Amino acid sequence: MRERTKQDPIVEEGLRQLVDDYLTQKQMALIQMRRGTLSRTEFLQDAREHIRRRHPTACPMDVEQILDAFEQYIYGYSRLSPLIDDPSVSDIRVISHDNIRVKRYGQRTDAGIGFTDEREYRQFIDYIAAKNQVNISNLNAIQRFTDTDSHPDFILRFTLSMPLINTYNEPYLCIRKVPRSFPKVRDLVERGMMNEETAQLLIQRFRQGSTIICGGNSSGKTTLLNALKETLPDDVAVLVAQQADELTTQYHPDMMFLHSLPGTGESQVSYDLKHISIAGLTMDVDYFIIGEIKGAEALYLLNAACTGQLCAATIHASSADKAADKLVDYALYESHYMRDELMRMMDCFQTYVFMEKYRVKQIYHCGGWDEERRSLLYERII
């Protein structure tokens, strides 16, 4: 399939009409394609026949070029497909139809591509909403969803906000690409995240005690947690609770993965990390992992760790010794404990790791609670 360009007005207009038809008149075909009840061959044949009916005088070459562009649009992500295919790009931010930014190897730059106009961009937004069965009405002006099927190499995590709540009149779209084949600990050593000695230290401590990995956005927290959990022995039963499907396994035979389900204006069915964490405490697991602490689930992770269950999680914090304070802030949303009581409980987490720019910057050992100073005792290992 070739990439569409502005120099193909017949293809551009034909594609625009075809996508619009499938969004308005032929949504059932899209749903059947998404569910797998309509094969790729059957779906494209249906589209070819639709083009011929809509443009009876079109030459065969134009029909095939429109179909070729439609196939790329439907089974990829239109003009964003090259960015999604590019392994060096981790994040895509569409600020407007002609302003697309990417994070490539940790650096933010212009993507060098754009949509033709606002109309094409809005049609694309309507399409990805339909493709992922997401409602973008005024009751759902902010949506978060995950596409686990479209790309062989990446899970795509979307955050979409609509003009109803945006200052400007175009949607904002952010895409986080989560590699399916995530790096192992040895790969992270080769890439310079840490040296071999640090890697072996983390593996040992991860297996023997509860661990918190902290840092800023895109600092490598999830990457490190994903790698460390794969080092757990096969006879350890693991439960992973997460908001999006970022943590996966390639080898471990006894890992369960649960993700949250946000409610919408039309549906009151919702399962947040709090509900999943409560359920996890009754599922006979040896190791409990939360992908990222963001709310009241912190209390249930803390309770699990205090009972002696091994636990791990990531959290946003500015240094290793600030991670406990942040987790307690979240736990206070749900608990009737005093802050000092919760901080005292945090000594059940023995290892605190701080990540920055995909590097292990700090590792702290928590040696308990100092009652006189009313603070945790830390020893910096690295």
Stockholm file with secondary structure:
# STOCKHOLM 1.0

chainA/1-382         MRERTKQDPIVEEGLRQLVDDYLTQKQMALIQMRRGTLSRTEFLQDAREHIRRRHPTACPMDVEQILDAFEQYIYGYSRLSPLIDDPSVSDIRVISHDNIRVKRYGQRTDAGIGFTDEREYRQFIDYIAAKNQVNISNLNAIQRFTDTDSHPDFILRFTLSMPLINTYNEPYLCIRKVPRSFPKVRDLVERGMMNEETAQLLIQRFRQGSTIICGGNSSGKTTLLNALKETLPDDVAVLVAQQADELTTQYHPDMMFLHSLPGTGESQVSYDLKHISIAGLTMDVDYFIIGEIKGAEALYLLNAACTGQLCAATIHASSADKAADKLVDYALYESHYMRDELMRMMDCFQTYVFMEKYRVKQIYHCGGWDEERRSLLYERII
#=GR chainA/1-382 SS CCCCCTTCHHHHHHHHHHHHHHHHTCHHHHHHHHHTSSCHHHHHHHHHHHHHHHCTTCCHHHHHHHHHHHHHHHHSCGGGHHHHHCTTEEEEEEEETTEEEEEETTEEEECSCCCSSHHHHHHHHHHHHHHTTCCCSGGGSEEEEEECSSCSSEEEEEEEECTTTSSSSSCEEEEEEEESSCCCHHHHHHTTSSCHHHHHHHHHHHHHSEEEEEESTTSSHHHHHHHHHTTSCTTSCEEEEESSTTCCCSSCSSEEEEECBCCCSSCCCCBCHHHHHHHHTTSCCSEEEESCCCSTHHHHHHHHHHTTCEEEEEEECSSGGGHHHHHHHHHTTTCCSCHHHHHHHGGGEEEEEEEETTEEEEEEEEEEEETTTTEEEEEECC
#=GC SS_cons         CCCCCTTCHHHHHHHHHHHHHHHHTCHHHHHHHHHTSSCHHHHHHHHHHHHHHHCTTCCHHHHHHHHHHHHHHHHSCGGGHHHHHCTTEEEEEEEETTEEEEEETTEEEECSCCCSSHHHHHHHHHHHHHHTTCCCSGGGSEEEEEECSSCSSEEEEEEEECTTTSSSSSCEEEEEEEESSCCCHHHHHHTTSSCHHHHHHHHHHHHHSEEEEEESTTSSHHHHHHHHHTTSCTTSCEEEEESSTTCCCSSCSSEEEEECBCCCSSCCCCBCHHHHHHHHTTSCCSEEEESCCCSTHHHHHHHHHHTTCEEEEEEECSSGGGHHHHHHHHHTTTCCSCHHHHHHHGGGEEEEEEEETTEEEEEEEEEEEETTTTEEEEEECC
//
